[in-house]
Amino acid sequence: GMVVYLRNLTFWKDQWNGNHSPVANAGTDQELVADLSGTATVALDGSASTDQDGGALTYQWMVEGELLATGVQPTAALLPGVYDILLVVRDPADAVSTDTIRITVHPGIPFIRGDSNGDGEHDIADAIRTLLGLFTGLELACRDAADANDDGVLNITDAVFTLGFLFLGNPAILPAPYPARGLDPTGDSLDCANS
């Protein structure tokens, strides 16, 4: 056989040689409640994704193989349901990393703001029911209704707010939905188990 000697052989060097794949981070799972539009606006956040090469990353948010949104911190309106959202992060060398989060959107259930006990009335029993829910663990049928000041958090200020409304006329009116039953116009994680 013939022997061929190759001298000074240089290997083609790929410009991305030594590139590290990015690390996708889609954030934490979220639970939201649909608002008056029948949807919940979810704020997606891929900003914790990293790439040790420091390249500009692209972000694609996918649901069941369909593109939902692009960008590092997009928002998307979702109907009630459970969504496994796949974040696809790509670096300039076309290296890809993925991460998934679950977004649960609960249907909005009509309620009256401040009506903690669900009897359709505003009275001292609502403030007491809120306090019982906070301090005895007694389940509230509608935590969103008990959130009298609509700050998205259930705490003692809601009972104080209800008492101020009832006895001091301050505030003069409760945040929507009030005085008629309706859906929460502000998105938060509080829910109504039943109407």
C-alpha positions as a Markdown table, in Angstrom:
| # | Residue | x | y | z |
|---|---|---|---|---|
| 1 | Gly | 0.0 | 0.0 | 0.0 |
| 2 | Met | 0.9 | 3.5 | -0.5 |
| 3 | Val | 1.8 | 5.7 | 2.5 |
| 4 | Val | 0.9 | 9.4 | 2.4 |
| 5 | Tyr | 2.6 | 11.8 | 4.7 |
| 6 | Leu | 0.6 | 15.0 | 5.6 |
| 7 | Arg | 2.6 | 17.8 | 6.9 |
| 8 | Asn | 1.4 | 21.0 | 8.5 |
| 9 | Leu | -2.2 | 19.8 | 8.6 |
| 10 | Thr | -4.4 | 22.5 | 10.0 |
| 11 | Phe | -8.0 | 21.8 | 11.1 |
| 12 | Trp | -10.6 | 24.2 | 10.1 |
| 13 | Lys | -11.6 | 26.0 | 13.3 |
| 14 | Asp | -15.2 | 26.7 | 13.9 |
| 15 | Gln | -15.7 | 30.3 | 15.0 |
| 16 | Trp | -18.0 | 29.0 | 17.8 |
| 17 | Asn | -15.4 | 26.4 | 19.0 |
| 18 | Gly | -15.6 | 26.3 | 22.8 |
| 19 | Asn | -19.1 | 27.9 | 22.8 |
| 20 | His | -21.1 | 27.0 | 25.9 |
| 21 | Ser | -24.8 | 26.4 | 25.6 |
| 22 | Pro | -27.1 | 28.9 | 27.3 |
| 23 | Val | -29.1 | 27.9 | 30.4 |
| 24 | Ala | -32.8 | 28.6 | 30.1 |
| 25 | Asn | -34.7 | 29.7 | 33.2 |
| 26 | Ala | -38.5 | 30.2 | 32.6 |
| 27 | Gly | -39.1 | 31.4 | 36.2 |
| 28 | Thr | -41.6 | 29.8 | 38.6 |
| 29 | Asp | -45.0 | 28.3 | 38.0 |
| 30 | Gln | -47.9 | 30.7 | 38.3 |
| 31 | Glu | -51.6 | 30.5 | 39.2 |
| 32 | Leu | -53.9 | 33.3 | 38.0 |
| 33 | Val | -57.6 | 34.1 | 37.8 |
| 34 | Ala | -59.3 | 35.2 | 34.7 |
| 35 | Asp | -60.5 | 38.8 | 34.7 |
| 36 | Leu | -63.5 | 40.6 | 33.1 |
| 37 | Ser | -62.1 | 39.8 | 29.6 |
| 38 | Gly | -62.3 | 36.1 | 30.4 |
| 39 | Thr | -58.5 | 35.8 | 30.2 |
| 40 | Ala | -55.6 | 36.3 | 32.6 |
| 41 | Thr | -52.6 | 38.3 | 31.5 |
| 42 | Val | -49.5 | 36.3 | 32.4 |
| 43 | Ala | -46.1 | 38.0 | 32.7 |
| 44 | Leu | -43.4 | 35.6 | 31.5 |
| 45 | Asp | -39.9 | 36.2 | 32.6 |
| 46 | Gly | -36.8 | 34.5 | 31.1 |
| 47 | Ser | -34.4 | 37.1 | 32.6 |
| 48 | Ala | -32.8 | 34.5 | 34.9 |
| 49 | Ser | -31.5 | 32.6 | 31.8 |
| 50 | Thr | -27.7 | 32.8 | 31.4 |
| 51 | Asp | -25.0 | 32.3 | 28.9 |
| 52 | Gln | -21.4 | 32.2 | 30.0 |
| 53 | Asp | -20.2 | 33.3 | 26.6 |
| 54 | Gly | -22.2 | 36.5 | 27.0 |
| 55 | Gly | -23.9 | 36.3 | 23.6 |
| 56 | Ala | -27.2 | 38.0 | 22.9 |
| 57 | Leu | -29.9 | 35.4 | 23.6 |
| 58 | Thr | -33.2 | 35.0 | 21.8 |
| 59 | Tyr | -36.3 | 33.8 | 23.7 |
| 60 | Gln | -39.2 | 31.9 | 22.3 |
| 61 | Trp | -42.2 | 30.9 | 24.5 |
| 62 | Met | -44.0 | 27.9 | 23.1 |
| 63 | Val | -47.3 | 26.2 | 24.0 |
| 64 | Glu | -48.0 | 22.8 | 22.4 |
| 65 | Gly | -45.6 | 23.5 | 19.6 |
| 66 | Glu | -47.1 | 26.9 | 18.8 |
| 67 | Leu | -45.2 | 30.2 | 19.3 |
| 68 | Leu | -46.9 | 32.1 | 22.2 |
| 69 | Ala | -44.5 | 35.0 | 22.6 |
| 70 | Thr | -40.9 | 36.2 | 22.0 |
| 71 | Gly | -38.6 | 38.3 | 24.1 |
| 72 | Val | -37.2 | 38.0 | 27.6 |
| 73 | Gln | -40.2 | 39.4 | 29.5 |
| 74 | Pro | -43.3 | 39.2 | 27.3 |
| 75 | Thr | -46.9 | 39.1 | 28.4 |
| 76 | Ala | -49.6 | 36.8 | 27.0 |
| 77 | Ala | -53.4 | 36.6 | 27.5 |
| 78 | Leu | -54.5 | 33.1 | 28.4 |
| 79 | Leu | -58.0 | 31.6 | 28.7 |
| 80 | Pro | -58.8 | 29.4 | 31.7 |
| 81 | Gly | -56.8 | 26.2 | 31.6 |
| 82 | Val | -53.5 | 24.6 | 32.5 |
| 83 | Tyr | -50.5 | 25.5 | 30.2 |
| 84 | Asp | -47.0 | 23.9 | 30.1 |
| 85 | Ile | -45.1 | 26.7 | 28.5 |
| 86 | Leu | -41.7 | 25.9 | 27.0 |
| 87 | Leu | -39.0 | 28.6 | 27.0 |
| 88 | Val | -36.5 | 28.0 | 24.2 |
| 89 | Val | -33.3 | 30.1 | 24.6 |
| 90 | Arg | -30.9 | 30.3 | 21.7 |
| 91 | Asp | -27.4 | 31.8 | 21.6 |
| 92 | Pro | -25.6 | 33.3 | 18.6 |
| 93 | Ala | -24.0 | 29.9 | 17.9 |
| 94 | Asp | -27.5 | 28.4 | 17.6 |
| 95 | Ala | -26.9 | 26.4 | 20.8 |
| 96 | Val | -30.3 | 25.9 | 22.5 |
| 97 | Ser | -31.5 | 25.3 | 26.1 |
| 98 | Thr | -35.1 | 24.9 | 27.3 |
| 99 | Asp | -37.1 | 25.2 | 30.5 |
| 100 | Thr | -40.8 | 24.7 | 31.2 |
| 101 | Ile | -43.2 | 26.4 | 33.6 |
| 102 | Arg | -46.8 | 25.6 | 34.3 |
| 103 | Ile | -49.3 | 28.4 | 34.2 |
| 104 | Thr | -52.8 | 27.6 | 35.7 |
| 105 | Val | -55.6 | 30.1 | 34.8 |
| 106 | His | -58.7 | 29.6 | 36.9 |
| 107 | Pro | -62.0 | 30.9 | 35.5 |
| 108 | Gly | -63.3 | 34.0 | 37.2 |
| 109 | Ile | -66.2 | 33.5 | 39.6 |
| 110 | Pro | -68.5 | 36.4 | 40.3 |
| 111 | Phe | -68.5 | 37.8 | 43.8 |
| 112 | Ile | -69.2 | 41.0 | 45.8 |
| 113 | Arg | -66.1 | 42.8 | 47.2 |
| 114 | Gly | -66.0 | 42.6 | 51.0 |
| 115 | Asp | -68.7 | 39.9 | 51.2 |
| 116 | Ser | -66.5 | 37.4 | 53.1 |
| 117 | Asn | -69.3 | 35.1 | 54.1 |
| 118 | Gly | -71.0 | 35.1 | 50.7 |
| 119 | Asp | -74.5 | 36.1 | 51.9 |
| 120 | Gly | -74.8 | 39.0 | 49.6 |
| 121 | Glu | -74.8 | 41.6 | 52.4 |
| 122 | His | -72.1 | 43.9 | 53.9 |
| 123 | Asp | -72.2 | 43.8 | 57.6 |
| 124 | Ile | -69.9 | 43.1 | 60.6 |
| 125 | Ala | -70.3 | 39.4 | 60.0 |
| 126 | Asp | -68.0 | 39.9 | 57.0 |
| 127 | Ala | -65.2 | 41.4 | 59.0 |
| 128 | Ile | -65.6 | 38.6 | 61.6 |
| 129 | Arg | -65.5 | 36.0 | 58.8 |
| 130 | Thr | -62.3 | 37.5 | 57.4 |
| 131 | Leu | -60.7 | 37.4 | 60.8 |
| 132 | Leu | -61.8 | 33.8 | 61.4 |
| 133 | Gly | -60.3 | 32.9 | 58.0 |
| 134 | Leu | -57.0 | 34.6 | 58.9 |
| 135 | Phe | -56.7 | 33.4 | 62.5 |
| 136 | Thr | -58.5 | 30.1 | 62.8 |
| 137 | Gly | -57.8 | 28.6 | 59.4 |
| 138 | Leu | -61.5 | 28.4 | 58.7 |
| 139 | Glu | -61.7 | 28.1 | 54.9 |
| 140 | Leu | -63.1 | 31.2 | 53.1 |
| 141 | Ala | -65.3 | 30.3 | 50.1 |
| 142 | Cys | -64.1 | 33.3 | 48.2 |
| 143 | Arg | -60.7 | 34.7 | 49.3 |
| 144 | Asp | -61.0 | 37.3 | 46.5 |
| 145 | Ala | -64.2 | 38.7 | 48.1 |
| 146 | Ala | -62.5 | 38.8 | 51.5 |
| 147 | Asp | -59.7 | 40.9 | 50.0 |
| 148 | Ala | -61.8 | 44.0 | 50.7 |
| 149 | Asn | -59.1 | 46.5 | 49.8 |
| 150 | Asp | -58.2 | 44.6 | 46.6 |
| 151 | Asp | -54.4 | 44.7 | 47.2 |
| 152 | Gly | -54.1 | 41.0 | 46.2 |
| 153 | Val | -53.2 | 39.9 | 49.7 |
| 154 | Leu | -55.5 | 38.6 | 52.4 |
| 155 | Asn | -54.5 | 40.1 | 55.8 |
| 156 | Ile | -55.8 | 42.0 | 58.8 |
| 157 | Thr | -56.0 | 45.2 | 56.8 |
| 158 | Asp | -59.0 | 43.7 | 54.9 |
| 159 | Ala | -61.0 | 43.3 | 58.1 |
| 160 | Val | -60.0 | 46.9 | 59.1 |
| 161 | Phe | -60.9 | 48.1 | 55.7 |
| 162 | Thr | -64.4 | 46.4 | 55.9 |
| 163 | Leu | -65.0 | 47.9 | 59.4 |
| 164 | Gly | -64.0 | 51.4 | 58.1 |
| 165 | Phe | -66.4 | 51.0 | 55.2 |
| 166 | Leu | -69.2 | 49.9 | 57.5 |
| 167 | Phe | -68.8 | 52.2 | 60.4 |
| 168 | Leu | -66.8 | 55.2 | 59.2 |
| 169 | Gly | -67.9 | 55.5 | 55.6 |
| 170 | Asn | -64.3 | 55.4 | 54.7 |
| 171 | Pro | -63.8 | 54.3 | 52.0 |
| 172 | Ala | -67.2 | 55.5 | 50.6 |
| 173 | Ile | -67.2 | 52.6 | 48.1 |
| 174 | Leu | -65.4 | 49.3 | 47.9 |
| 175 | Pro | -63.2 | 48.3 | 44.9 |
| 176 | Ala | -65.0 | 46.5 | 42.1 |
| 177 | Pro | -66.9 | 44.2 | 41.9 |
| 178 | Tyr | -69.2 | 46.3 | 44.1 |
| 179 | Pro | -72.1 | 46.7 | 44.9 |
| 180 | Ala | -73.2 | 44.1 | 42.4 |
| 181 | Arg | -71.8 | 40.6 | 42.0 |
| 182 | Gly | -69.1 | 40.5 | 39.3 |
| 183 | Leu | -65.6 | 39.4 | 38.3 |
| 184 | Asp | -62.4 | 40.8 | 39.8 |
| 185 | Pro | -61.1 | 43.4 | 37.3 |
| 186 | Thr | -57.6 | 43.2 | 38.8 |
| 187 | Gly | -55.6 | 40.0 | 38.3 |
| 188 | Asp | -54.2 | 38.4 | 41.4 |
| 189 | Ser | -53.7 | 34.9 | 42.8 |
| 190 | Leu | -56.8 | 35.0 | 45.1 |
| 191 | Asp | -59.7 | 32.8 | 44.0 |
| 192 | Cys | -63.3 | 31.9 | 44.6 |
| 193 | Ala | -63.9 | 28.2 | 45.2 |
| 194 | Asn | -67.6 | 28.6 | 44.6 |
| 195 | Ser | -70.0 | 31.4 | 43.8 |
